[in-house]
Amino acid sequence: MDTLLQDFRYALRQLAKSPVFTAVAILTLAAGIGANTAIFSAVNAVLLRPLPYPHSDQLVEVTSTISEPRFGVSYPDLLDLRGLSRDFTGVAGYSTQRYNLTGAGDPREVQAAFATANLFDVLGVQPILGRPFTPDQEREPVALLSYGIWASSFGRDSGIPGRSIALDGKRYTVVGVMPPGFHFPDDAVQIWTPVGGILAEEPEALTNRDFHALNAVARLAPHATALQAQGDLDALAKRILLETSSDIGARVGGRRPRVLAGPLDELRFGATLLRDAAIGDVRPRLWVLLGAVGLVLLIACANAANLLLARAAGRHREMAIRRALGAGRGRLVRQLLTESTLLTLAAAALGLAFSNWGLDALLALWPRALPRSTEIGLDGTVLAFTIGLAVVTGIGFGLAPALRATAPRIEEALREDATRSSGGRRRHRLQGALVVAEVALALVLLVGAGLLVRSFIALNRVNRGFDSSDVLAARIRLTPARYSSALQQQQFFDHVLASLAARPDVATASLSLTLPLTGDIRIRAFDPHSVRADYPDRFMIAVPYVVTPDYFTTLRIPIRRGRGFTDQDRAGAPWAVVVSASFARDLWRGADPIGKQFPLGAPRSRPRMMTVVGVVDDIRSGFLDDAGVRPAFYTSVLQEGGQPEMWAVMRSRQGSPLKLAGAIRDAVHLADPEQPVAEVVSLEQLIGRQTAARRFNTTLLGVFAALAVVLALVGIYGVTSYAVAQRNREMGIRLALGASPRDVVRLLVGESLGRVAAGVGLGLVLAFAGTRALASMLFGVAPSDAPTFFATALLLAAVALIATWVPARRATQVDPVVSLRTE
């Protein structure tokens, strides 16, 4: 212990003697360690840390699959799943529901979940106040509150159990408060109510297997595995007779529906670990980012090793004297490793501060970029990772310089001219190899960042089919108790629309049941064979929109044939429909669809014949990066009748659409001050939400690539500067013998660019192999995109040339006479 303390004190004195070297080394390493700490904290919270439920590794999500898409389960499916007692100790059902909360401050919309009574037993979480609702209360109006809404809206009143709150105008009795941090199934949920009341509103929900209204979560039985459960789920699916339906789960909450390509009578159940279901497709993105920061750290280590090698050249005499006085080589190596480890520990402390600040800033900019983002932060695991990384890094990059500095060359080091030695070819070869590695790793990151940037640009250039600029949208959901009839709903929205249209700052206003790019869309299936007998699939799937006549004008969706809706397209008139170009192409194969008809209706009901009056451009309904556009059709809200929830969409005359937020709230307040405005968002913000994850990835990898390039250039500059300083005598002789300054610059730049060229060549090979990991993160760009590879290699070589030229130019300023006299 005394020896270690002695090494520690000596290392501090040595580092204090070289403040510039110490500062540069710490800053270099802090960048690499801080970046690794930041990304590891995200990986730890999202991928490694278990969900906040007891024995969460036993929780699975059960879904049903019809052909390709994944849905929830029906209530009859849930009952059958509970019969698999060999696999599950409990199976609970839940779904999400929006409520208008009144009587607790201003009216507002809250996100709720309706669930079976055993949900909290399956999850293993109980209320901190009161109790959960019981099975005999599954049809009663009772509610559980989240800790957050209890604290913010009810002042942490411990007497809240037994009190009532108004949800959608109906009184619910509060039975308990859930613990802090419990937000199942996601962070937006604030209230839980029993499932029975919702199912009772749908007469078919309790018996119809086509009504996929629930999500299912199950706890595996002891010694059961997800693989074993999957086998029993496959057997269960074979026993269930699935009745095909033309209305496949009207809303697909949180998932991305795709057009069905096969028959709808192919039912399968799937079991996925709940943690994997919660994080979705974020796993490969985080591992890619962690690999990227690992490369940054390697570059930082190479830079630090080069600094230590240069410093070691001036300490040969010191090491030789200490060895002559009896110090063993192992003792000296340990001393030098103590110094390098102290550097990394200091860098780790600074890196922690960098990572904490950087993560807070990134998550504030893109809070939707990662799941479980509220759990990301510095904890014991992250601190242990950072300290361990610092120690391993200190030993890793310090070992080679330590061995080189303590090489057994006592007599040479003690000679009078030892201080003028260039340090030998071996050290220069090692420094050159480190520069090659730095350039190669920097190019790998630069190519990856370039691919993501090109992908992001391609995504933003996707033709959306409408003009999203200067458009504000607000979602308005009416309280069912106050607006129970379609006439009341229609009168309310007519009043709101008239108020908005009368404003001078609103160019045009309209209403729509759904809004593109929200990710929350409806899909509709119908039988097309009465129109086209050779239609290749059993059903045709399309996205339905219910809109007011000015909708196409507001979003500037071009009408290519026919017309849009008019005030004459209302109840009692023949059913009018406007179809998208892909809808017309799929159903009528290029023939003019104007005046054509097709049947639309629910199963076992009389279909209504829809007459096509217009064709509009295709729009992106769901997600910008979908493989293609979905066929869509539009009906008039004047014919469909009142709707309990609508989007008010308005285009601003003066730009800055967010300035219209007050206008929509005023219009709703004038119509009914008891109705809240649930969500106000510009269409550009919707696009920003969709691209948040890609923007997050692109920004981070871009920052890491820029940092890697800077570190690599510092390494190139440092090695070239050191070589120039060590070769003053050689340069003086060359200049004295008639070499021109251009010859000297050409010599030094040529040597340095040789290393850079080797690094670029190696980097291109590594990038070609490594960018395959980015394939799932790219859109419209191939992982081996040649222009990106060429441009990034050229950019890195050009910047490296500048870093080499500056110290090489300085070598031409050597006075040959002074240099020769000194030597």
SENU-833114 format. One record per residue (C-alpha): x, y, z; residue in one letter. Coordinates in steps of 0.5 Angstrom, whole numbers, padded with zeros to 4 digits, always signed. Layout:
XYZA;...
***
This chain:
+0000+0000+0000M;+0006+0005+0002D;+0009+0003-0005T;+0002+0005-0009L;+0001+0011-0005L;+0009+0013-0007Q;+0007+0012-0014D;+0001+0016-0013F;+0004+0022-0010R;+0010+0021-0015Y;+0005+0021-0021A;+0002+0027-0019L;+0008+0031-0019R;+0010+0029-0026Q;+0003+0031-0029L;+0004+0037-0025A;+0010+0039-0028K;+0007+0038-0035S;+0001+0042-0035P;+0000+0043-0042V;+0001+0035-0043F;-0004+0034-0038T;-0009+0038-0040A;-0009+0036-0047V;-0009+0029-0045A;-0015+0029-0040I;-0019+0033-0045L;-0018+0028-0051T;-0020+0022-0046L;-0025+0026-0043A;-0029+0026-0050A;-0028+0019-0051G;-0030+0017-0044I;-0036+0022-0043G;-0039+0020-0050A;-0038+0012-0048N;-0042+0014-0041T;-0047+0018-0044A;-0049+0012-0049I;-0048+0007-0044F;-0053+0010-0039S;-0058+0010-0045A;-0056+0002-0046V;-0057+0001-0039N;-0064+0004-0038A;-0067+0002-0044V;-0064-0005-0046L;-0060-0008-0039L;-0064-0005-0033R;-0071-0010-0032P;-0078-0007-0032L;-0080-0004-0026P;-0084-0010-0024Y;-0082-0016-0020P;-0079-0022-0024H;-0080-0018-0030S;-0077-0023-0034D;-0083-0027-0033Q;-0087-0022-0036L;-0089-0023-0044V;-0094-0020-0049E;-0099-0024-0052V;-0101-0022-0059T;-0105-0025-0065S;-0103-0025-0072T;-0107-0025-0078I;-0103-0026-0084S;-0097-0021-0083E;-0100-0015-0078P;-0100-0016-0071R;-0106-0014-0067F;-0108-0015-0060G;-0113-0020-0058V;-0121-0021-0057S;-0124-0022-0050Y;-0126-0030-0052P;-0118-0030-0054D;-0117-0028-0047L;-0121-0033-0044L;-0118-0038-0048D;-0111-0036-0046L;-0112-0036-0039R;-0114-0044-0040G;-0106-0045-0041L;-0105-0046-0034S;-0099-0050-0035R;-0095-0044-0038D;-0098-0038-0035F;-0100-0036-0028T;-0104-0030-0030G;-0106-0027-0036V;-0109-0020-0036A;-0112-0016-0042G;-0112-0008-0042Y;-0112-0002-0048S;-0112+0005-0048T;-0117+0010-0047Q;-0118+0018-0047R;-0122+0021-0042Y;-0124+0028-0041N;-0123+0030-0034L;-0127+0035-0031T;-0128+0038-0024G;-0120+0038-0022A;-0118+0045-0025G;-0119+0046-0032D;-0122+0041-0037P;-0117+0037-0040R;-0116+0030-0043E;-0112+0025-0040V;-0110+0018-0042Q;-0113+0012-0039A;-0112+0005-0039A;-0118+0000-0038F;-0116-0007-0035A;-0118-0013-0033T;-0118-0013-0025A;-0112-0018-0025N;-0107-0014-0029L;-0104-0011-0022F;-0103-0018-0020D;-0100-0020-0026V;-0095-0014-0026L;-0094-0015-0019G;-0095-0008-0017V;-0100-0006-0012Q;-0103+0001-0010P;-0099+0005-0005I;-0106+0008-0003L;-0112+0005-0003G;-0113-0002-0007R;-0114-0004-0014P;-0121-0006-0017F;-0123-0013-0016T;-0126-0018-0021P;-0133-0016-0018D;-0132-0009-0020Q;-0130-0010-0027E;-0137-0007-0029R;-0137-0001-0024E;-0135+0006-0025P;-0128+0006-0021V;-0121+0008-0022A;-0114+0008-0020L;-0110+0014-0020L;-0103+0015-0022S;-0098+0018-0017Y;-0097+0024-0022G;-0104+0026-0023I;-0105+0025-0015W;-0100+0030-0014A;-0101+0035-0019S;-0109+0035-0019S;-0111+0033-0012F;-0105+0036-0008G;-0103+0029-0005R;-0110+0028-0001D;-0109+0022+0003S;-0117+0022+0003G;-0118+0021-0004I;-0120+0014-0004P;-0128+0014-0004G;-0128+0021-0007R;-0131+0021-0014S;-0128+0024-0021I;-0132+0026-0027A;-0129+0022-0033L;-0133+0024-0040D;-0138+0027-0035G;-0139+0020-0032K;-0138+0019-0024R;-0132+0015-0022Y;-0130+0013-0015T;-0123+0013-0014V;-0121+0006-0010V;-0113+0008-0010G;-0107+0011-0012V;-0101+0007-0016M;-0094+0008-0014P;-0089+0013-0017P;-0086+0011-0023G;-0092+0006-0025F;-0095+0008-0032H;-0096+0002-0035F;-0097+0001-0041P;-0093+0007-0042D;-0091+0014-0039D;-0098+0018-0042A;-0103+0013-0038V;-0105+0017-0032Q;-0112+0013-0030I;-0114+0006-0030W;-0121+0004-0030T;-0124-0003-0031P;-0125-0006-0037V;-0132-0009-0037G;-0135-0002-0037G;-0132-0001-0044I;-0133-0008-0047L;-0141-0007-0045A;-0141-0001-0050E;-0139-0006-0055E;-0145-0011-0056P;-0140-0016-0060E;-0134-0015-0056A;-0135-0021-0051L;-0137-0026-0056T;-0134-0023-0063N;-0126-0026-0064R;-0126-0021-0070D;-0126-0015-0064F;-0119-0015-0063H;-0120-0009-0057A;-0115-0012-0052L;-0107-0012-0051N;-0105-0018-0047A;-0100-0019-0042V;-0098-0026-0038A;-0094-0028-0033R;-0090-0034-0034L;-0091-0040-0030A;-0085-0043-0026P;-0080-0046-0030H;-0084-0045-0036A;-0081-0041-0042T;-0083-0036-0048A;-0081-0042-0053L;-0085-0047-0049Q;-0091-0042-0049A;-0091-0041-0056Q;-0092-0048-0057G;-0098-0048-0053D;-0100-0042-0057L;-0100-0045-0063D;-0104-0051-0061A;-0109-0046-0058L;-0109-0042-0065A;-0111-0049-0069K;-0117-0050-0064R;-0120-0043-0065I;-0124-0042-0071L;-0123-0035-0074L;-0129-0031-0077E;-0126-0027-0082T;-0128-0019-0082S;-0128-0014-0086S;-0127-0009-0081D;-0120-0011-0078I;-0119-0008-0071G;-0121-0001-0073A;-0115+0002-0069R;-0108+0000-0069V;-0106+0003-0063G;-0098+0004-0063G;-0097-0001-0068R;-0096+0000-0075R;-0101-0003-0080P;-0099-0006-0086R;-0103-0008-0092V;-0105-0015-0092L;-0102-0020-0097A;-0106-0026-0095G;-0112-0029-0093P;-0115-0027-0086L;-0117-0034-0084D;-0109-0035-0082E;-0109-0034-0074L;-0103-0035-0070R;-0101-0032-0063F;-0094-0030-0061G;-0091-0029-0054A;-0086-0024-0054T;-0082-0022-0047L;-0085-0015-0045L;-0079-0012-0044R;-0077-0013-0052D;-0084-0011-0054A;-0083-0004-0050A;-0077-0002-0053I;-0079-0004-0060G;-0074-0003-0065D;-0069+0001-0061V;-0064-0005-0060R;-0060-0005-0066P;-0060+0003-0066R;-0057+0003-0059L;-0052-0002-0060W;-0049+0002-0066V;-0049+0008-0062L;-0045+0004-0057L;-0040+0001-0062G;-0039+0008-0065A;-0037+0011-0058V;-0033+0005-0057G;-0029+0008-0064L;-0029+0015-0061V;-0025+0012-0055L;-0020+0008-0059L;-0018+0014-0063I;-0018+0018-0056A;-0013+0013-0053C;-0009+0013-0060A;-0008+0020-0059N;-0006+0019-0051A;-0001+0014-0053A;+0002+0018-0058N;+0003+0024-0053L;+0006+0019-0048L;+0011+0016-0053L;+0013+0023-0055A;+0014+0025-0047R;+0017+0018-0046A;+0023+0020-0051A;+0025+0026-0046G;+0025+0021-0040R;+0029+0016-0043H;+0035+0019-0039R;+0031+0019-0033E;+0029+0012-0033M;+0036+0010-0035A;+0038+0013-0028I;+0033+0010-0024R;+0035+0003-0027R;+0042+0005-0026A;+0040+0006-0018L;+0037-0001-0018G;+0030+0000-0020A;+0027-0006-0023G;+0023-0005-0030R;+0017-0008-0027G;+0017-0002-0022R;+0018+0003-0027L;+0013+0000-0032V;+0008+0001-0026R;+0010+0008-0024Q;+0008+0010-0031L;+0002+0006-0031L;+0000+0010-0025T;+0001+0016-0029E;-0004+0014-0035S;-0009+0011-0030T;-0009+0018-0026L;-0010+0021-0033L;-0016+0017-0035T;-0019+0018-0028L;-0019+0025-0028A;-0022+0025-0035A;-0027+0020-0033A;-0029+0025-0028A;-0030+0031-0033L;-0033+0026-0038G;-0039+0024-0033L;-0040+0032-0033A;-0040+0032-0040F;-0045+0026-0041S;-0050+0028-0036N;-0050+0035-0039W;-0050+0032-0046G;-0056+0027-0045L;-0060+0032-0041D;-0060+0037-0048A;-0061+0031-0053L;-0067+0028-0049L;-0070+0035-0048A;-0069+0036-0056L;-0072+0029-0057W;-0076+0027-0052P;-0079+0021-0056R;-0073+0019-0059A;-0072+0013-0054L;-0077+0009-0050P;-0076+0009-0042R;-0072+0016-0043S;-0075+0018-0036T;-0070+0012-0033E;-0064+0015-0037I;-0059+0018-0032G;-0053+0016-0028L;-0053+0011-0023D;-0049+0006-0019G;-0048+0001-0025T;-0046+0007-0030V;-0041+0010-0025L;-0038+0003-0024A;-0038+0002-0032F;-0034+0009-0032T;-0029+0008-0027I;-0028+0001-0030G;-0027+0004-0037L;-0022+0009-0034A;-0018+0004-0031V;-0018-0001-0037V;-0017+0005-0042T;-0011+0008-0037G;-0007+0001-0037I;-0009+0000-0045G;-0006+0006-0048F;-0001+0007-0043G;+0002+0000-0043L;+0006+0001-0050A;+0009+0007-0048P;+0011+0005-0041A;+0015-0001-0044L;+0018+0003-0049R;+0020+0008-0044A;+0023+0003-0040T;+0027-0001-0045A;+0034-0003-0043P;+0038+0002-0046R;+0042+0005-0040I;+0049+0007-0043E;+0045+0010-0049E;+0041+0014-0045A;+0047+0016-0041L;+0051+0019-0046R;+0051+0026-0047E;+0048+0026-0054D;+0042+0022-0051A;+0038+0028-0051T;+0038+0030-0058R;+0036+0023-0060S;+0030+0022-0065S;+0028+0016-0061G;+0029+0011-0066G;+0025+0008-0072R;+0021+0003-0068R;+0018+0009-0064R;+0016+0013-0070H;+0013+0006-0073R;+0009+0006-0067L;+0007+0013-0068Q;+0005+0012-0075G;+0001+0006-0074A;-0003+0009-0069L;-0004+0015-0074V;-0006+0010-0079V;-0011+0007-0074A;-0014+0014-0072E;-0015+0015-0079V;-0019+0009-0081A;-0023+0009-0075L;-0025+0016-0076A;-0027+0015-0083L;-0031+0009-0081V;-0035+0014-0077L;-0035+0019-0082L;-0038+0014-0087V;-0044+0012-0082G;-0045+0019-0081A;-0046+0021-0088G;-0050+0015-0089L;-0055+0017-0084L;-0055+0024-0086V;-0057+0022-0093R;-0062+0018-0091S;-0065+0023-0087F;-0065+0028-0093I;-0068+0023-0097A;-0074+0022-0091L;-0075+0029-0091N;-0076+0029-0099R;-0081+0024-0099V;-0087+0026-0103N;-0093+0027-0097R;-0098+0028-0102G;-0100+0035-0098F;-0097+0041-0096D;-0095+0041-0089S;-0093+0048-0088S;-0097+0053-0084D;-0102+0048-0082V;-0104+0048-0075L;-0109+0042-0072A;-0112+0041-0066A;-0116+0034-0063R;-0122+0036-0060I;-0126+0030-0056R;-0133+0031-0054L;-0135+0029-0047T;-0140+0023-0049P;-0145+0025-0043A;-0146+0032-0046R;-0146+0030-0053Y;-0149+0023-0054S;-0153+0024-0061S;-0150+0025-0067A;-0154+0032-0068L;-0151+0035-0062Q;-0144+0033-0064Q;-0145+0036-0071Q;-0148+0042-0069Q;-0142+0043-0064F;-0136+0042-0069F;-0140+0046-0074D;-0140+0052-0069H;-0132+0051-0068V;-0131+0051-0076L;-0135+0057-0077A;-0131+0061-0072S;-0125+0059-0075L;-0127+0060-0082A;-0129+0067-0080A;-0122+0069-0077R;-0118+0074-0082P;-0111+0070-0080D;-0114+0063-0082V;-0114+0062-0089A;-0118+0056-0089T;-0121+0051-0084A;-0123+0044-0084S;-0125+0038-0080L;-0122+0031-0081S;-0124+0025-0077L;-0116+0022-0077T;-0110+0026-0079L;-0104+0024-0083P;-0097+0023-0080L;-0100+0022-0073T;-0099+0014-0073G;-0106+0013-0070D;-0109+0011-0077I;-0116+0007-0078R;-0116+0002-0083I;-0122-0001-0087R;-0122-0008-0091A;-0128-0010-0096F;-0129-0015-0101D;-0127-0012-0108P;-0129-0018-0112H;-0136-0015-0114S;-0132-0010-0118V;-0126-0013-0120R;-0127-0021-0120A;-0119-0022-0121D;-0117-0018-0115Y;-0111-0022-0113P;-0113-0022-0105D;-0119-0024-0101R;-0120-0017-0098F;-0118-0010-0100M;-0115-0006-0095I;-0115+0002-0095A;-0115+0008-0090V;-0122+0012-0089P;-0122+0019-0088Y;-0128+0023-0086V;-0127+0030-0088V;-0131+0037-0089T;-0131+0039-0096P;-0125+0044-0095D;-0121+0039-0093Y;-0117+0038-0099F;-0116+0046-0100T;-0113+0046-0093T;-0108+0041-0094L;-0107+0043-0101R;-0108+0036-0104I;-0109+0036-0111P;-0116+0034-0114I;-0113+0030-0121R;-0120+0028-0123R;-0127+0030-0122G;-0129+0034-0116R;-0128+0034-0108G;-0134+0035-0104F;-0140+0040-0104T;-0145+0042-0099D;-0150+0038-0103Q;-0146+0031-0101D;-0150+0031-0094R;-0155+0026-0091A;-0160+0023-0096G;-0156+0024-0102A;-0153+0019-0106P;-0146+0016-0102W;-0140+0020-0105A;-0133+0018-0104V;-0127+0021-0107V;-0121+0016-0108V;-0114+0016-0108S;-0110+0015-0114A;-0107+0008-0112S;-0114+0006-0109F;-0117+0008-0117A;-0111+0004-0120R;-0112-0002-0115D;-0119-0003-0116L;-0120-0001-0123W;-0113-0002-0126R;-0113+0005-0130G;-0120+0006-0132A;-0123+0012-0131D;-0126+0011-0124P;-0131+0017-0124I;-0138+0015-0123G;-0136+0008-0121K;-0139+0005-0115Q;-0136+0000-0110F;-0140-0003-0104P;-0137-0001-0097L;-0140-0004-0090G;-0139-0008-0084A;-0140-0016-0084P;-0147-0018-0084R;-0150-0012-0085S;-0152-0009-0092R;-0147-0005-0095P;-0148+0002-0098R;-0146+0003-0105M;-0141+0009-0106M;-0140+0013-0112T;-0133+0016-0114V;-0134+0023-0115V;-0126+0025-0115G;-0119+0022-0115V;-0114+0026-0111V;-0106+0025-0110D;-0104+0019-0105D;-0102+0022-0099I;-0097+0019-0093R;-0102+0017-0088S;-0098+0013-0083G;-0091+0014-0083F;-0086+0017-0088L;-0081+0011-0088D;-0087+0006-0090D;-0085+0002-0096A;-0091+0005-0100G;-0097+0009-0100V;-0103+0006-0097R;-0110+0007-0102P;-0115+0011-0098A;-0122+0014-0099F;-0125+0020-0097Y;-0133+0021-0095T;-0136+0027-0093S;-0138+0028-0085V;-0144+0032-0088L;-0146+0025-0090Q;-0143+0020-0084E;-0146+0025-0079G;-0143+0027-0073G;-0137+0025-0070Q;-0135+0025-0062P;-0128+0026-0064E;-0125+0031-0070M;-0119+0034-0072W;-0120+0042-0073A;-0115+0043-0079V;-0113+0050-0081M;-0108+0054-0085R;-0105+0060-0083S;-0105+0067-0087R;-0099+0070-0084Q;-0094+0063-0083G;-0093+0061-0076S;-0099+0057-0075P;-0097+0056-0068L;-0100+0063-0067K;-0107+0060-0068L;-0107+0056-0062A;-0111+0061-0058G;-0116+0061-0064A;-0118+0054-0063I;-0118+0055-0056R;-0123+0061-0056D;-0127+0057-0062A;-0128+0051-0057V;-0129+0055-0051H;-0135+0059-0055L;-0138+0053-0057A;-0138+0050-0050D;-0133+0052-0044P;-0133+0045-0041E;-0130+0042-0047Q;-0122+0041-0047P;-0117+0042-0053V;-0114+0035-0053A;-0108+0037-0057E;-0105+0042-0061V;-0100+0041-0066V;-0097+0044-0073S;-0096+0039-0078L;-0089+0040-0078E;-0089+0038-0071Q;-0092+0032-0073L;-0087+0030-0078I;-0081+0032-0073G;-0084+0027-0068R;-0084+0022-0074Q;-0077+0023-0075T;-0074+0024-0068A;-0071+0018-0067A;-0067+0018-0074R;-0065+0025-0072R;-0063+0023-0065F;-0059+0018-0069N;-0056+0022-0074T;-0054+0028-0069T;-0051+0023-0065L;-0047+0019-0070L;-0045+0026-0073G;-0043+0029-0067V;-0038+0022-0066F;-0036+0023-0073A;-0034+0030-0072A;-0031+0029-0065L;-0027+0023-0068A;-0024+0027-0074V;-0022+0032-0070V;-0018+0027-0065L;-0015+0024-0071A;-0013+0031-0074L;-0010+0033-0067V;-0006+0026-0068G;-0004+0027-0075I;-0002+0034-0073Y;+0002+0032-0067G;+0006+0027-0070V;+0008+0031-0076T;+0010+0037-0071S;+0014+0032-0067Y;+0017+0029-0073A;+0019+0036-0075V;+0022+0038-0068A;+0026+0032-0068Q;+0029+0033-0075R;+0031+0040-0074N;+0038+0038-0076R;+0036+0034-0082E;+0032+0040-0085M;+0038+0045-0083G;+0042+0040-0087I;+0038+0039-0093R;+0036+0047-0093L;+0044+0048-0093A;+0045+0044-0099L;+0040+0047-0103G;+0034+0044-0102A;+0028+0049-0103S;+0023+0050-0098P;+0018+0047-0102R;+0022+0041-0103D;+0022+0040-0095V;+0014+0041-0095V;+0013+0036-0100R;+0018+0031-0096L;+0014+0032-0090L;+0007+0032-0093V;+0009+0026-0097G;+0011+0022-0091E;+0005+0024-0087S;+0000+0023-0093L;+0003+0016-0094G;+0000+0014-0087R;-0006+0018-0088V;-0007+0014-0095A;-0006+0008-0091A;-0011+0010-0086G;-0016+0012-0091V;-0016+0005-0095G;-0016+0001-0089L;-0022+0005-0086G;-0026+0004-0093L;-0025-0003-0092V;-0028-0003-0085L;-0033+0002-0087A;-0036-0003-0092F;-0036-0009-0087A;-0039-0005-0082G;-0044-0001-0085T;-0048-0007-0086R;-0050-0006-0078A;-0054+0001-0081L;-0058-0002-0086A;-0064-0002-0081S;-0063+0005-0080M;-0063+0007-0087L;-0068+0010-0092F;-0067+0011-0099G;-0059+0010-0099V;-0056+0003-0099A;-0050+0001-0094P;-0045+0001-0099S;-0047+0008-0102D;-0041+0009-0107A;-0042+0017-0107P;-0042+0017-0099T;-0036+0013-0099F;-0032+0017-0104F;-0034+0024-0101A;-0032+0022-0094T;-0026+0019-0096A;-0024+0026-0100L;-0026+0030-0094L;-0022+0027-0089L;-0016+0027-0094A;-0017+0034-0095A;-0017+0036-0088V;-0011+0031-0086A;-0007+0035-0091L;-0008+0042-0088I;-0007+0038-0081A;+0000+0036-0084T;+0002+0042-0088W;+0002+0047-0082V;+0007+0044-0078P;+0011+0042-0085A;+0011+0049-0087R;+0014+0051-0080R;+0020+0046-0082A;+0022+0051-0087T;+0023+0057-0083Q;+0029+0053-0079V;+0036+0057-0080D;+0041+0052-0083P;+0047+0056-0080V;+0043+0056-0073V;+0041+0049-0073S;+0048+0047-0075L;+0052+0051-0070R;+0047+0048-0065T;+0049+0041-0067E;
***
